[in-house]
Amino acid sequence: MALSYGLIALADPVFSLGFGLHEVFIYHLVFSAILISLIPWVQRNPAWAPNLGYYYLGSLLLKFFVFALVFPAVVTAENIPSKEALLMLSPLFIALVCEVLFLKQALDKMNV
């Protein structure tokens, strides 16, 4: 089923909201890359390291708000087709899995 949604996205890459799936992937890729690069920096600071998990949760809220600023059509849309909603959520879940795995590694190194 997910493969069929992916094939539909490749055939019709622009959403009815006015942007393409690749733009959503790029947004999540850039935000996740920045976040993952900041984790070791925060981890090295002894005052901030114990709260690394809380900083990550705060970054998720920031990610949502920045997404709403970059893609306001998603927030203001009254009716998003279910195909498009699922396609927009797929990059989010891929990015979340990568971020959580990297954060888990960082926390395991700290023995928290």
Secondary structure, 3 states (H helix, E strand, C coil): CHHHHHHHHHHCCECCCCCEHHHHHHHHHHHHHHHHHHHHHHHHCCCCHHHHHHHHHHHHHHHHHHHHHHCHHHHHCCCCCHHHHHHHHHHHHHHHHHHHHHHHHHHHHHCC
